[in-house]
Structures are given as C-alpha cells and as structure tokens.
Amino acid sequence: MLTRTLSAARVLGAALVILSSGCEKGAKLADFPELSPVKGVVKRDGKPVKGGTVRFNPDPDKPEFLTNSEVKDDGTYSLTTVRTNDSKGERKPGAPPGKYKVSYIPALGDQTAGGKTDPVEVKDITVKTGDNDIPIDLPKK
C-alpha cells in the first residue's frame, strides 16, 4: 500500500513539473520598449544621500516592467528596466520615454532619512528620448 502511495505521489509530482514547465515556456514576455539612458544624483538639503533605491513608476502604470536603480554612496543612480514576469531577470539600461511618479526608498541606517525607511514620493518627471540627467531633490525632513 505504501509503495502504491509513493508511486502515485511520484506520478503526480512529475505531472505537476511537466505542466508548470509548459506554462512557463508558453508565457509570452513583453518586448522591451525603446529605452533612454537616465542618470542623476539624489540629494537632501543639497547633499548627496548615501545609498537607497529610486523607483520610477510609469504614469499610467505599466505593470509588465519595473524601472529602478540602487543609489550609490555618492548619491548617483543609473536606471535599468526589467520585465516583471521574466524569471531570468533580464535587465536593460535606461527607461522608456514617458511620464513617471518617482519615489526614493532610503537605505537601512541612513541617518539623513531620520531613521525612517518609508518611501518618499519625490516628484513627477518626464523621461525624454535620448540621454537624461535627472537630479532628484528630496523634500526637507
């Protein structure tokens, strides 16, 4: 009886693996749109922040892509875009031209953020075709 139960479990497990791999292969990935380079410096009170993340949320929303960047210790960032349903995580430099709502998430332990790590809604910006140098000035604490 135990042998039959184990055999049935193996067959069911194999069927689930086959079905799930078939679904993954059948899922169509969205084509990357045209991307424009976007870089800049994140500052608070005129001084570069140390670390964190910036996220550019398309307006209107396009949930198939995520556009963001880590902020380096000198406050600089350089955007990349990734497909949200891409299990391989292919990431390309730049952002699609268009309007965005920008948010900044402070690094853990960032003293300039007053110890808080809640996202800071920054401003609405537009990414244009071609190179973009977009400074981000955070609101005062």
N, CA, C and O atoms as CSV, one atom per row, in Angstrom:
chain,resi,resn,atom,element,x,y,z
A,1,MET,N,N,0.825,-1.188,0.000
A,1,MET,CA,C,0.000,0.000,0.000
A,1,MET,C,C,0.873,1.257,0.000
A,1,MET,O,O,0.611,2.202,-0.745
A,2,LEU,N,N,1.905,1.260,0.836
A,2,LEU,CA,C,2.807,2.397,0.900
A,2,LEU,C,C,3.510,2.604,-0.436
A,2,LEU,O,O,3.727,3.740,-0.858
A,3,THR,N,N,3.870,1.498,-1.106
A,3,THR,CA,C,4.539,1.580,-2.402
A,3,THR,C,C,3.628,2.238,-3.429
A,3,THR,O,O,4.088,3.065,-4.216
A,4,ARG,N,N,2.329,1.881,-3.437
A,4,ARG,CA,C,1.379,2.491,-4.376
A,4,ARG,C,C,1.238,3.985,-4.104
A,4,ARG,O,O,1.191,4.788,-5.037
A,5,THR,N,N,1.171,4.356,-2.829
A,5,THR,CA,C,1.033,5.769,-2.458
A,5,THR,C,C,2.244,6.555,-2.919
A,5,THR,O,O,2.099,7.652,-3.459
A,6,LEU,N,N,3.453,6.006,-2.713
A,6,LEU,CA,C,4.669,6.679,-3.158
A,6,LEU,C,C,4.713,6.778,-4.675
A,6,LEU,O,O,5.111,7.815,-5.206
A,7,SER,N,N,4.321,5.744,-5.379
A,7,SER,CA,C,4.301,5.766,-6.846
A,7,SER,C,C,3.321,6.809,-7.348
A,7,SER,O,O,3.626,7.550,-8.283
A,8,ALA,N,N,2.145,6.876,-6.734
A,8,ALA,CA,C,1.140,7.867,-7.139
A,8,ALA,C,C,1.664,9.277,-6.882
A,8,ALA,O,O,1.436,10.178,-7.689
A,9,ALA,N,N,2.353,9.473,-5.781
A,9,ALA,CA,C,2.906,10.790,-5.460
A,9,ALA,C,C,3.977,11.174,-6.473
A,9,ALA,O,O,4.068,12.336,-6.871
A,10,ARG,N,N,4.791,10.204,-6.892
A,10,ARG,CA,C,5.821,10.484,-7.893
A,10,ARG,C,C,5.203,10.857,-9.227
A,10,ARG,O,O,5.660,11.792,-9.884
A,11,VAL,N,N,4.162,10.128,-9.636
A,11,VAL,CA,C,3.490,10.420,-10.901
A,11,VAL,C,C,2.860,11.810,-10.850
A,11,VAL,O,O,2.978,12.588,-11.797
A,12,LEU,N,N,2.190,12.117,-9.737
A,12,LEU,CA,C,1.562,13.424,-9.590
A,12,LEU,C,C,2.626,14.524,-9.605
A,12,LEU,O,O,2.444,15.556,-10.250
A,13,GLY,N,N,3.721,14.306,-8.902
A,13,GLY,CA,C,4.804,15.295,-8.882
A,13,GLY,C,C,5.385,15.509,-10.265
A,13,GLY,O,O,5.634,16.648,-10.659
A,14,ALA,N,N,5.607,14.434,-11.011
A,14,ALA,CA,C,6.138,14.555,-12.370
A,14,ALA,C,C,5.163,15.303,-13.267
A,14,ALA,O,O,5.579,16.124,-14.085
A,15,ALA,N,N,3.869,15.027,-13.122
A,15,ALA,CA,C,2.856,15.720,-13.928
A,15,ALA,C,C,2.848,17.212,-13.620
A,15,ALA,O,O,2.731,18.035,-14.527
A,16,LEU,N,N,2.972,17.557,-12.357
A,16,LEU,CA,C,2.998,18.977,-11.983
A,16,LEU,C,C,4.223,19.677,-12.555
A,16,LEU,O,O,4.132,20.820,-13.002
A,17,VAL,N,N,5.364,19.003,-12.544
A,17,VAL,CA,C,6.584,19.590,-13.109
A,17,VAL,C,C,6.409,19.828,-14.600
A,17,VAL,O,O,6.774,20.887,-15.110
A,18,ILE,N,N,5.856,18.853,-15.296
A,18,ILE,CA,C,5.646,18.986,-16.744
A,18,ILE,C,C,4.676,20.118,-17.036
A,18,ILE,O,O,4.922,20.937,-17.922
A,19,LEU,N,N,3.567,20.170,-16.292
A,19,LEU,CA,C,2.578,21.231,-16.516
A,19,LEU,C,C,3.145,22.607,-16.218
A,19,LEU,O,O,2.933,23.550,-16.980
A,20,SER,N,N,3.865,22.724,-15.110
A,20,SER,CA,C,4.390,24.047,-14.761
A,20,SER,C,C,5.466,24.495,-15.733
A,20,SER,O,O,5.545,25.681,-16.054
A,21,SER,N,N,6.298,23.576,-16.211
A,21,SER,CA,C,7.320,23.985,-17.168
A,21,SER,C,C,6.689,24.346,-18.500
A,21,SER,O,O,7.181,25.233,-19.198
A,22,GLY,N,N,5.616,23.678,-18.857
A,22,GLY,CA,C,4.903,24.023,-20.085
A,22,GLY,C,C,4.286,25.395,-19.992
A,22,GLY,O,O,4.290,26.140,-20.972
A,23,CYS,N,N,3.754,25.749,-18.837
A,23,CYS,CA,C,3.147,27.071,-18.648
A,23,CYS,C,C,4.209,28.156,-18.722
A,23,CYS,O,O,3.988,29.213,-19.314
A,24,GLU,N,N,5.363,27.892,-18.119
A,24,GLU,CA,C,6.416,28.911,-18.115
A,24,GLU,C,C,6.919,29.175,-19.530
A,24,GLU,O,O,7.141,30.323,-19.914
A,25,LYS,N,N,7.098,28.098,-20.308
A,25,LYS,CA,C,7.578,28.274,-21.669
A,25,LYS,C,C,6.545,28.972,-22.530
A,25,LYS,O,O,6.895,29.703,-23.456
A,26,GLY,N,N,5.249,28.749,-22.225
A,26,GLY,CA,C,4.185,29.336,-23.026
A,26,GLY,C,C,3.929,30.792,-22.685
A,26,GLY,O,O,3.302,31.502,-23.471
A,27,ALA,N,N,4.398,31.258,-21.532
A,27,ALA,CA,C,4.160,32.644,-21.137
A,27,ALA,C,C,4.968,33.577,-22.038
A,27,ALA,O,O,6.189,33.451,-22.140
A,28,LYS,N,N,4.287,34.497,-22.679
A,28,LYS,CA,C,4.962,35.433,-23.582
A,28,LYS,C,C,5.496,36.603,-22.785
A,28,LYS,O,O,4.774,37.228,-22.008
A,29,LEU,N,N,6.768,36.891,-22.988
A,29,LEU,CA,C,7.379,38.040,-22.343
A,29,LEU,C,C,7.137,39.273,-23.203
A,29,LEU,O,O,7.244,39.224,-24.428
A,30,ALA,N,N,6.815,40.362,-22.552
A,30,ALA,CA,C,6.621,41.619,-23.269
A,30,ALA,C,C,7.945,42.055,-23.892
A,30,ALA,O,O,9.006,41.899,-23.287
A,31,ASP,N,N,7.875,42.598,-25.096
A,31,ASP,CA,C,9.082,43.120,-25.734
A,31,ASP,C,C,9.522,44.385,-25.001
A,31,ASP,O,O,8.693,45.196,-24.587
A,32,PHE,N,N,10.836,44.540,-24.847
A,32,PHE,CA,C,11.339,45.768,-24.249
A,32,PHE,C,C,11.017,46.931,-25.186
A,32,PHE,O,O,11.236,46.841,-26.395
A,33,PRO,N,N,10.503,48.014,-24.628
A,33,PRO,CA,C,10.294,49.201,-25.454
A,33,PRO,C,C,11.634,49.900,-25.688
A,33,PRO,O,O,12.664,49.478,-25.163
A,34,GLU,N,N,11.606,50.959,-26.471
A,34,GLU,CA,C,12.801,51.793,-26.644
A,34,GLU,C,C,13.168,52.339,-25.261
A,34,GLU,O,O,12.304,52.821,-24.529
A,35,LEU,N,N,14.444,52.260,-24.913
A,35,LEU,CA,C,14.906,52.749,-23.613
A,35,LEU,C,C,15.885,53.892,-23.800
A,35,LEU,O,O,16.738,53.855,-24.686
A,36,SER,N,N,15.754,54.911,-22.956
A,36,SER,CA,C,16.664,56.056,-22.968
A,36,SER,C,C,17.485,56.053,-21.694
A,36,SER,O,O,16.948,55.772,-20.622
A,37,PRO,N,N,18.782,56.360,-21.781
A,37,PRO,CA,C,19.620,56.406,-20.579
A,37,PRO,C,C,19.123,57.480,-19.597
A,37,PRO,O,O,18.802,58.601,-19.992
A,38,VAL,N,N,19.068,57.109,-18.308
A,38,VAL,CA,C,18.660,58.052,-17.263
A,38,VAL,C,C,19.618,57.897,-16.093
A,38,VAL,O,O,19.809,56.803,-15.563
A,39,LYS,N,N,20.221,59.029,-15.698
A,39,LYS,CA,C,21.120,59.028,-14.542
A,39,LYS,C,C,20.909,60.334,-13.793
A,39,LYS,O,O,20.249,61.249,-14.285
A,40,GLY,N,N,21.474,60.405,-12.608
A,40,GLY,CA,C,21.367,61.630,-11.835
A,40,GLY,C,C,21.942,61.445,-10.447
A,40,GLY,O,O,22.596,60.444,-10.153
A,41,VAL,N,N,21.685,62.432,-9.597
A,41,VAL,CA,C,22.142,62.409,-8.210
A,41,VAL,C,C,20.939,62.696,-7.317
A,41,VAL,O,O,20.156,63.608,-7.581
A,42,VAL,N,N,20.806,61.899,-6.252
A,42,VAL,CA,C,19.752,62.097,-5.262
A,42,VAL,C,C,20.349,62.904,-4.114
A,42,VAL,O,O,21.359,62.515,-3.527
A,43,LYS,N,N,19.703,64.051,-3.795
A,43,LYS,CA,C,20.207,64.925,-2.733
A,43,LYS,C,C,19.107,65.262,-1.730
A,43,LYS,O,O,17.921,65.313,-2.057
A,44,ARG,N,N,19.554,65.490,-0.491
A,44,ARG,CA,C,18.670,66.005,0.566
A,44,ARG,C,C,19.418,67.168,1.202
A,44,ARG,O,O,20.575,67.031,1.599
A,45,ASP,N,N,18.761,68.291,1.292
A,45,ASP,CA,C,19.368,69.505,1.844
A,45,ASP,C,C,20.665,69.861,1.106
A,45,ASP,O,O,21.622,70.336,1.717
A,46,GLY,N,N,20.686,69.627,-0.208
A,46,GLY,CA,C,21.837,69.980,-1.039
A,46,GLY,C,C,23.001,69.010,-0.991
A,46,GLY,O,O,24.007,69.221,-1.668
A,47,LYS,N,N,22.881,67.937,-0.195
A,47,LYS,CA,C,23.969,66.968,-0.070
A,47,LYS,C,C,23.523,65.616,-0.607
A,47,LYS,O,O,22.381,65.211,-0.388
A,48,PRO,N,N,24.419,64.903,-1.317
A,48,PRO,CA,C,24.061,63.580,-1.830
A,48,PRO,C,C,23.695,62.618,-0.694
A,48,PRO,O,O,24.344,62.607,0.352
A,49,VAL,N,N,22.662,61.819,-0.909
A,49,VAL,CA,C,22.305,60.777,0.064
A,49,VAL,C,C,23.277,59.624,-0.102
A,49,VAL,O,O,23.951,59.510,-1.126
A,50,LYS,N,N,23.347,58.774,0.904
A,50,LYS,CA,C,24.251,57.622,0.865
A,50,LYS,C,C,23.417,56.350,0.766
A,50,LYS,O,O,22.975,55.800,1.774
A,51,GLY,N,N,23.211,55.894,-0.468
A,51,GLY,CA,C,22.506,54.636,-0.671
A,51,GLY,C,C,21.001,54.803,-0.798
A,51,GLY,O,O,20.465,55.911,-0.807
A,52,GLY,N,N,20.342,53.649,-0.897
A,52,GLY,CA,C,18.899,53.615,-1.078
A,52,GLY,C,C,18.541,53.151,-2.480
A,52,GLY,O,O,19.371,52.594,-3.198
A,53,THR,N,N,17.303,53.389,-2.852
A,53,THR,CA,C,16.789,52.979,-4.149
A,53,THR,C,C,15.859,54.053,-4.691
A,53,THR,O,O,15.091,54.653,-3.938
A,54,VAL,N,N,15.925,54.297,-6.000
A,54,VAL,CA,C,14.922,55.143,-6.650
A,54,VAL,C,C,14.085,54.242,-7.543
A,54,VAL,O,O,14.591,53.319,-8.180
A,55,ARG,N,N,12.796,54.533,-7.571
A,55,ARG,CA,C,11.885,53.789,-8.431
A,55,ARG,C,C,11.095,54.775,-9.265
A,55,ARG,O,O,10.522,55.733,-8.746
A,56,PHE,N,N,11.071,54.530,-10.556
A,56,PHE,CA,C,10.304,55.345,-11.492
A,56,PHE,C,C,9.062,54.540,-11.879
A,56,PHE,O,O,9.155,53.541,-12.593
A,57,ASN,N,N,7.904,54.987,-11.401
A,57,ASN,CA,C,6.639,54.306,-11.668
A,57,ASN,C,C,5.941,54.984,-12.835
A,57,ASN,O,O,5.581,56.157,-12.733
A,58,PRO,N,N,5.738,54.269,-13.955
A,58,PRO,CA,C,5.107,54.896,-15.123
A,58,PRO,C,C,3.716,55.426,-14.796
A,58,PRO,O,O,2.986,54.838,-13.999
A,59,ASP,N,N,3.364,56.535,-15.417
A,59,ASP,CA,C,2.048,57.143,-15.242
A,59,ASP,C,C,1.452,57.377,-16.625
A,59,ASP,O,O,1.848,58.327,-17.300
A,60,PRO,N,N,0.513,56.541,-17.070
A,60,PRO,CA,C,-0.190,55.489,-16.320
A,60,PRO,C,C,0.684,54.251,-16.124
A,60,PRO,O,O,1.673,54.040,-16.825
A,61,ASP,N,N,0.277,53.438,-15.136
A,61,ASP,CA,C,1.042,52.265,-14.729
A,61,ASP,C,C,1.209,51.274,-15.879
A,61,ASP,O,O,0.303,51.076,-16.687
A,62,LYS,N,N,2.389,50.660,-15.931
A,62,LYS,CA,C,2.695,49.582,-16.886
A,62,LYS,C,C,3.285,48.444,-16.066
A,62,LYS,O,O,4.506,48.345,-15.945
A,63,PRO,N,N,2.435,47.575,-15.494
A,63,PRO,CA,C,2.912,46.568,-14.549
A,63,PRO,C,C,3.843,45.515,-15.133
A,63,PRO,O,O,4.440,44.749,-14.377
A,64,GLU,N,N,3.987,45.450,-16.456
A,64,GLU,CA,C,4.869,44.433,-17.033
A,64,GLU,C,C,6.345,44.806,-16.935
A,64,GLU,O,O,7.210,43.982,-17.233
A,65,PHE,N,N,6.646,46.050,-16.518
A,65,PHE,CA,C,8.039,46.489,-16.392
A,65,PHE,C,C,8.277,47.160,-15.043
A,65,PHE,O,O,7.373,47.766,-14.467
A,66,LEU,N,N,9.515,47.041,-14.546
A,66,LEU,CA,C,9.943,47.713,-13.319
A,66,LEU,C,C,11.188,48.520,-13.682
A,66,LEU,O,O,12.159,47.978,-14.209
A,67,THR,N,N,11.148,49.816,-13.394
A,67,THR,CA,C,12.273,50.702,-13.693
A,67,THR,C,C,12.783,51.284,-12.384
A,67,THR,O,O,12.059,51.991,-11.683
A,68,ASN,N,N,14.048,50.978,-12.055
A,68,ASN,CA,C,14.596,51.442,-10.787
A,68,ASN,C,C,16.118,51.451,-10.823
A,68,ASN,O,O,16.737,51.089,-11.823
A,69,SER,N,N,16.707,51.876,-9.701
A,69,SER,CA,C,18.158,51.874,-9.573
A,69,SER,C,C,18.536,51.915,-8.102
A,69,SER,O,O,17.859,52.536,-7.283
A,70,GLU,N,N,19.624,51.246,-7.790
A,70,GLU,CA,C,20.231,51.446,-6.476
A,70,GLU,C,C,20.913,52.801,-6.511
A,70,GLU,O,O,21.417,53.228,-7.550
A,71,VAL,N,N,20.926,53.473,-5.369
A,71,VAL,CA,C,21.628,54.748,-5.243
A,71,VAL,C,C,22.964,54.441,-4.570
A,71,VAL,O,O,23.010,53.812,-3.512
A,72,LYS,N,N,24.030,54.886,-5.186
A,72,LYS,CA,C,25.367,54.622,-4.650
A,72,LYS,C,C,25.660,55.544,-3.467
A,72,LYS,O,O,24.897,56.466,-3.179
A,73,ASP,N,N,26.766,55.284,-2.796
A,73,ASP,CA,C,27.149,56.072,-1.621
A,73,ASP,C,C,27.422,57.538,-1.939
A,73,ASP,O,O,27.445,58.373,-1.034
A,74,ASP,N,N,27.629,57.862,-3.221
A,74,ASP,CA,C,27.838,59.269,-3.589
A,74,ASP,C,C,26.545,59.914,-4.107
A,74,ASP,O,O,26.568,61.029,-4.628
A,75,GLY,N,N,25.411,59.197,-3.957
A,75,GLY,CA,C,24.105,59.731,-4.353
A,75,GLY,C,C,23.732,59.496,-5.806
A,75,GLY,O,O,22.615,59.820,-6.208
A,76,THR,N,N,24.642,58.936,-6.611
A,76,THR,CA,C,24.355,58.762,-8.032
A,76,THR,C,C,23.485,57.525,-8.270
A,76,THR,O,O,23.519,56.558,-7.509
A,77,TYR,N,N,22.711,57.590,-9.344
A,77,TYR,CA,C,21.902,56.459,-9.770
A,77,TYR,C,C,21.920,56.386,-11.293
A,77,TYR,O,O,22.212,57.372,-11.970
A,78,SER,N,N,21.607,55.212,-11.820
A,78,SER,CA,C,21.513,54.994,-13.251
A,78,SER,C,C,20.420,53.940,-13.466
A,78,SER,O,O,20.583,52.782,-13.080
A,79,LEU,N,N,19.311,54.348,-14.083
A,79,LEU,CA,C,18.142,53.470,-14.188
A,79,LEU,C,C,18.351,52.268,-15.094
A,79,LEU,O,O,19.073,52.314,-16.090
A,80,THR,N,N,17.680,51.182,-14.697
A,80,THR,CA,C,17.569,49.995,-15.531
A,80,THR,C,C,16.104,49.564,-15.523
A,80,THR,O,O,15.340,49.924,-14.628
A,81,THR,N,N,15.730,48.786,-16.539
A,81,THR,CA,C,14.361,48.297,-16.658
A,81,THR,C,C,14.393,46.780,-16.790
A,81,THR,O,O,15.232,46.223,-17.498
A,82,VAL,N,N,13.462,46.116,-16.094
A,82,VAL,CA,C,13.345,44.661,-16.121
A,82,VAL,C,C,11.878,44.293,-16.333
A,82,VAL,O,O,10.982,45.008,-15.886
A,83,ARG,N,N,11.641,43.180,-17.014
A,83,ARG,CA,C,10.267,42.668,-17.159
A,83,ARG,C,C,9.887,42.000,-15.845
A,83,ARG,O,O,10.677,41.238,-15.287
A,84,THR,N,N,8.695,42.275,-15.350
A,84,THR,CA,C,8.282,41.727,-14.063
A,84,THR,C,C,7.983,40.234,-14.127
A,84,THR,O,O,8.021,39.564,-13.095
A,85,ASN,N,N,7.689,39.693,-15.307
A,85,ASN,CA,C,7.391,38.264,-15.406
A,85,ASN,C,C,8.529,37.466,-16.024
A,85,ASN,O,O,8.315,36.347,-16.491
A,86,ASP,N,N,9.720,38.017,-16.033
A,86,ASP,CA,C,10.885,37.353,-16.614
A,86,ASP,C,C,11.653,36.630,-15.508
A,86,ASP,O,O,12.339,37.265,-14.707
A,87,SER,N,N,11.540,35.311,-15.467
A,87,SER,CA,C,12.193,34.551,-14.400
A,87,SER,C,C,13.722,34.621,-14.496
A,87,SER,O,O,14.408,34.363,-13.507
A,88,LYS,N,N,14.261,34.961,-15.661
A,88,LYS,CA,C,15.711,35.090,-15.816
A,88,LYS,C,C,16.193,36.462,-15.363
A,88,LYS,O,O,17.388,36.653,-15.136
A,89,GLY,N,N,15.279,37.420,-15.228
A,89,GLY,CA,C,15.645,38.739,-14.719
A,89,GLY,C,C,16.454,39.583,-15.668
A,89,GLY,O,O,17.296,40.369,-15.233
A,90,GLU,N,N,16.214,39.436,-16.989
A,90,GLU,CA,C,16.964,40.256,-17.944
A,90,GLU,C,C,16.708,41.732,-17.668
A,90,GLU,O,O,15.561,42.180,-17.671
A,91,ARG,N,N,17.760,42.472,-17.434
A,91,ARG,CA,C,17.684,43.887,-17.073
A,91,ARG,C,C,18.450,44.672,-18.116
A,91,ARG,O,O,19.574,44.317,-18.474
A,92,LYS,N,N,17.830,45.757,-18.611
A,92,LYS,CA,C,18.488,46.580,-19.622
A,92,LYS,C,C,18.644,48.001,-19.099
A,92,LYS,O,O,17.791,48.481,-18.352
A,93,PRO,N,N,19.722,48.682,-19.483
A,93,PRO,CA,C,19.941,50.055,-19.020
A,93,PRO,C,C,18.934,51.018,-19.635
A,93,PRO,O,O,18.592,50.919,-20.814
A,94,GLY,N,N,18.465,51.956,-18.806
A,94,GLY,CA,C,17.581,53.006,-19.297
A,94,GLY,C,C,16.143,52.827,-18.858
A,94,GLY,O,O,15.807,51.920,-18.097
A,95,ALA,N,N,15.293,53.733,-19.367
A,95,ALA,CA,C,13.862,53.742,-19.064
A,95,ALA,C,C,13.102,54.112,-20.330
A,95,ALA,O,O,13.611,54.863,-21.162
A,96,PRO,N,N,11.884,53.590,-20.483
A,96,PRO,CA,C,11.081,54.005,-21.634
A,96,PRO,C,C,10.723,55.491,-21.507
A,96,PRO,O,O,10.386,55.942,-20.413
A,97,PRO,N,N,10.787,56.257,-22.598
A,97,PRO,CA,C,10.360,57.652,-22.527
A,97,PRO,C,C,8.899,57.744,-22.066
A,97,PRO,O,O,8.069,56.913,-22.435
A,98,GLY,N,N,8.603,58.756,-21.263
A,98,GLY,CA,C,7.240,58.949,-20.763
A,98,GLY,C,C,7.229,59.620,-19.411
A,98,GLY,O,O,8.264,60.040,-18.895
A,99,LYS,N,N,6.021,59.714,-18.839
A,99,LYS,CA,C,5.840,60.352,-17.528
A,99,LYS,C,C,5.956,59.315,-16.417
A,99,LYS,O,O,5.533,58.168,-16.565
A,100,TYR,N,N,6.543,59.752,-15.291
A,100,TYR,CA,C,6.763,58.874,-14.146
A,100,TYR,C,C,6.474,59.597,-12.841
A,100,TYR,O,O,6.630,60.813,-12.729
A,101,LYS,N,N,6.049,58.810,-11.858
A,101,LYS,CA,C,5.996,59.255,-10.469
A,101,LYS,C,C,7.222,58.616,-9.816
A,101,LYS,O,O,7.401,57.399,-9.870
A,102,VAL,N,N,8.057,59.441,-9.204
A,102,VAL,CA,C,9.333,58.968,-8.670
A,102,VAL,C,C,9.244,58.831,-7.154
A,102,VAL,O,O,8.701,59.696,-6.467
A,103,SER,N,N,9.790,57.723,-6.648
A,103,SER,CA,C,9.885,57.550,-5.204
A,103,SER,C,C,11.303,57.119,-4.846
A,103,SER,O,O,12.004,56.494,-5.641
A,104,TYR,N,N,11.702,57.470,-3.634
A,104,TYR,CA,C,13.021,57.140,-3.108
A,104,TYR,C,C,12.817,56.336,-1.838
A,104,TYR,O,O,12.041,56.729,-0.968
A,105,ILE,N,N,13.516,55.202,-1.728
A,105,ILE,CA,C,13.474,54.383,-0.525
A,105,ILE,C,C,14.850,54.478,0.120
A,105,ILE,O,O,15.831,54.000,-0.451
A,106,PRO,N,N,14.939,55.093,1.314
A,106,PRO,CA,C,16.244,55.248,1.973
A,106,PRO,C,C,16.873,53.901,2.316
A,106,PRO,O,O,16.178,52.904,2.513
A,107,ALA,N,N,18.190,53.894,2.383
A,107,ALA,CA,C,18.918,52.699,2.810
A,107,ALA,C,C,18.700,52.495,4.304
A,107,ALA,O,O,18.493,53.457,5.043
A,108,LEU,N,N,18.747,51.251,4.741
A,108,LEU,CA,C,18.652,50.989,6.177
A,108,LEU,C,C,19.792,51.697,6.884
A,108,LEU,O,O,20.937,51.636,6.436
A,109,GLY,N,N,19.493,52.354,7.964
A,109,GLY,CA,C,20.523,53.052,8.717
A,109,GLY,C,C,20.922,54.398,8.152
A,109,GLY,O,O,21.894,54.993,8.617
A,110,ASP,N,N,20.192,54.899,7.152
A,110,ASP,CA,C,20.507,56.204,6.563
A,110,ASP,C,C,20.146,57.301,7.562
A,110,ASP,O,O,18.969,57.547,7.826
A,111,GLN,N,N,21.147,57.946,8.105
A,111,GLN,CA,C,20.921,58.989,9.098
A,111,GLN,C,C,20.252,60.224,8.504
A,111,GLN,O,O,19.554,60.947,9.214
A,112,THR,N,N,20.455,60.476,7.210
A,112,THR,CA,C,19.826,61.660,6.604
A,112,THR,C,C,18.331,61.475,6.440
A,112,THR,O,O,17.607,62.446,6.219
A,113,ALA,N,N,17.854,60.229,6.546
A,113,ALA,CA,C,16.417,59.969,6.419
A,113,ALA,C,C,15.732,60.002,7.778
A,113,ALA,O,O,14.541,59.706,7.871
A,114,GLY,N,N,16.450,60.350,8.817
A,114,GLY,CA,C,15.862,60.415,10.146
A,114,GLY,C,C,15.527,59.041,10.700
A,114,GLY,O,O,14.639,58.920,11.544
A,115,GLY,N,N,16.222,57.997,10.239
A,115,GLY,CA,C,15.992,56.649,10.732
A,115,GLY,C,C,14.794,55.960,10.100
A,115,GLY,O,O,14.506,54.812,10.441
A,116,LYS,N,N,14.092,56.618,9.195
A,116,LYS,CA,C,12.909,56.027,8.558
A,116,LYS,C,C,13.296,55.428,7.209
A,116,LYS,O,O,14.182,55.931,6.518
A,117,THR,N,N,12.621,54.357,6.859
A,117,THR,CA,C,12.875,53.740,5.559
A,117,THR,C,C,11.615,53.704,4.699
A,117,THR,O,O,11.556,52.963,3.718
A,118,ASP,N,N,10.609,54.498,5.060
A,118,ASP,CA,C,9.400,54.578,4.248
A,118,ASP,C,C,9.727,55.265,2.929
A,118,ASP,O,O,10.561,56.170,2.890
A,119,PRO,N,N,9.063,54.832,1.828
A,119,PRO,CA,C,9.306,55.511,0.549
A,119,PRO,C,C,8.940,56.988,0.623
A,119,PRO,O,O,7.970,57.373,1.276
A,120,VAL,N,N,9.730,57.799,-0.054
A,120,VAL,CA,C,9.485,59.235,-0.132
A,120,VAL,C,C,9.035,59.532,-1.558
A,120,VAL,O,O,9.793,59.337,-2.508
A,121,GLU,N,N,7.796,60.006,-1.704
A,121,GLU,CA,C,7.324,60.396,-3.034
A,121,GLU,C,C,8.039,61.694,-3.385
A,121,GLU,O,O,7.972,62.668,-2.635
A,122,VAL,N,N,8.716,61.708,-4.513
A,122,VAL,CA,C,9.585,62.827,-4.831
A,122,VAL,C,C,8.884,63.842,-5.724
A,122,VAL,O,O,8.538,64.934,-5.274
A,123,LYS,N,N,8.678,63.493,-6.963
A,123,LYS,CA,C,8.060,64.414,-7.907
A,123,LYS,C,C,7.692,63.648,-9.157
A,123,LYS,O,O,8.127,62.514,-9.359
A,124,ASP,N,N,6.893,64.271,-9.987
A,124,ASP,CA,C,6.590,63.703,-11.290
A,124,ASP,C,C,7.643,64.220,-12.266
A,124,ASP,O,O,7.984,65.403,-12.262
A,125,ILE,N,N,8.149,63.321,-13.095
A,125,ILE,CA,C,9.167,63.723,-14.078
A,125,ILE,C,C,8.816,63.101,-15.422
A,125,ILE,O,O,7.971,62.212,-15.517
A,126,THR,N,N,9.481,63.587,-16.445
A,126,THR,CA,C,9.325,63.034,-17.785
A,126,THR,C,C,10.683,62.593,-18.298
A,126,THR,O,O,11.649,63.355,-18.284
A,127,VAL,N,N,10.738,61.348,-18.751
A,127,VAL,CA,C,11.938,60.834,-19.408
A,127,VAL,C,C,11.762,61.093,-20.893
A,127,VAL,O,O,10.755,60.711,-21.488
A,128,LYS,N,N,12.744,61.740,-21.478
A,128,LYS,CA,C,12.703,62.075,-22.900
A,128,LYS,C,C,13.551,61.091,-23.695
A,128,LYS,O,O,14.408,60.409,-23.134
A,129,THR,N,N,13.313,61.018,-24.990
A,129,THR,CA,C,14.141,60.199,-25.866
A,129,THR,C,C,15.559,60.773,-25.865
A,129,THR,O,O,15.736,61.988,-25.959
A,130,GLY,N,N,16.555,59.915,-25.760
A,130,GLY,CA,C,17.943,60.374,-25.685
A,130,GLY,C,C,18.424,60.371,-24.248
A,130,GLY,O,O,17.745,59.852,-23.363
A,131,ASP,N,N,19.595,60.950,-24.012
A,131,ASP,CA,C,20.192,60.980,-22.677
A,131,ASP,C,C,19.404,61.890,-21.738
A,131,ASP,O,O,18.956,62.967,-22.129
A,132,ASN,N,N,19.242,61.437,-20.482
A,132,ASN,CA,C,18.541,62.199,-19.455
A,132,ASN,C,C,19.415,62.278,-18.211
A,132,ASN,O,O,19.859,61.253,-17.692
A,133,ASP,N,N,19.662,63.490,-17.734
A,133,ASP,CA,C,20.354,63.703,-16.464
A,133,ASP,C,C,19.316,64.342,-15.549
A,133,ASP,O,O,19.014,65.529,-15.668
A,134,ILE,N,N,18.769,63.535,-14.626
A,134,ILE,CA,C,17.649,63.993,-13.801
A,134,ILE,C,C,18.054,63.994,-12.331
A,134,ILE,O,O,18.088,62.940,-11.697
A,135,PRO,N,N,18.367,65.186,-11.777
A,135,PRO,CA,C,18.660,65.267,-10.349
A,135,PRO,C,C,17.371,65.094,-9.547
A,135,PRO,O,O,16.299,65.521,-9.975
A,136,ILE,N,N,17.489,64.471,-8.395
A,136,ILE,CA,C,16.333,64.275,-7.517
A,136,ILE,C,C,16.622,64.970,-6.201
A,136,ILE,O,O,17.527,64.580,-5.463
A,137,ASP,N,N,15.851,65.994,-5.919
A,137,ASP,CA,C,15.986,66.728,-4.655
A,137,ASP,C,C,14.885,66.271,-3.712
A,137,ASP,O,O,13.703,66.507,-3.962
A,138,LEU,N,N,15.279,65.617,-2.630
A,138,LEU,CA,C,14.306,65.119,-1.668
A,138,LEU,C,C,13.777,66.275,-0.809
A,138,LEU,O,O,14.496,67.236,-0.538
A,139,PRO,N,N,12.521,66.168,-0.389
A,139,PRO,CA,C,11.990,67.207,0.492
A,139,PRO,C,C,12.745,67.223,1.812
A,139,PRO,O,O,13.287,66.208,2.249
A,140,LYS,N,N,12.770,68.403,2.440
A,140,LYS,CA,C,13.447,68.522,3.736
A,140,LYS,C,C,12.737,67.655,4.757
A,140,LYS,O,O,11.533,67.411,4.675
A,141,LYS,N,N,13.530,67.195,5.730
A,141,LYS,CA,C,12.981,66.332,6.794
A,141,LYS,C,C,11.987,67.099,7.632
A,141,LYS,O,O,11.418,66.548,8.575
